[in-house]
Amino acid sequence: MATLTIRMSDGEAEVAKRFAAFEGKTFSEFARESIMERIEDFLDVQELERAIAEDDGVRYTLDEVKGELGL
């Protein structure tokens, strides 16, 4: 397992530790989840930008979608 060092001011570290504890997590769990969420958000934005670039402008009503699904 890899170890990371995070440089924070004492104040930042205290806020992060308190927030992690408030959520019932260790600081390591909180930091790990936060890093992964940031990466997922970045990838989501990339996918959204790709979808916007490829958008052909065609829109469907809810009734049309339900009809295609046989609902």
N, C-alpha and C positions, 0 to 999 in steps of 0.2 A: 504494500500500500504506500502511495506517495504521501509526502508531507509538504504542505504549503505554508509559507510565512506571509502574513498579511500585515502591512505596516499601516497603523492607524494612530491617531492621536489618542491620548488617554481618554479624552471625552468621547470620541467616536467609539472606542472599544467598550466603554461603559454602557453607552446607549445600545450598541449591538448585543452585548451580553444580556442586558436587561430585557430587550425585546425577545431574544431567543428564549430566555427563561419564562417570559410571559406566555410564549407559545408552547411551553413544555418541552423545549428542545435544548440540546447542548449547543454551544457556540459552533462547534464543528458541523453539526447537522444543519444549523441555520445557514452557515456560510456555504456549505456544499449545495443546498437547495437553492439558495439565492443565485449562485453562479450558474447552475443549470437552468434556472428560470430565465436568466438574462440571455443565455445562449438560445434557448427556445424562442424567446421574444424576437431576437435578431433574425432567426430563421423564418419565423412567421411573417415578419415585415418583408423579408426578401421574397417570400412566396406571394404575398399580397401585391408587391410592386410588379412581379412577373405577371400575375393575373390581370392587373390593371393595364399593363402594356399590351397584353393579348386580347383584351376585351373587344368583342365585335359589336357591342351595343345592343344585341338582341336581349329582350326581356320577356319573361313569361308571367302570366297572372297565376295566382294560387290555384284557381280553377283549372287552368291548363295543366299545371303540374299534377294536380290530383287526378285529372283525366288520364294522363300518361301513366300514372301509377295504378290506375284502376280503382281509385278510392271514391 
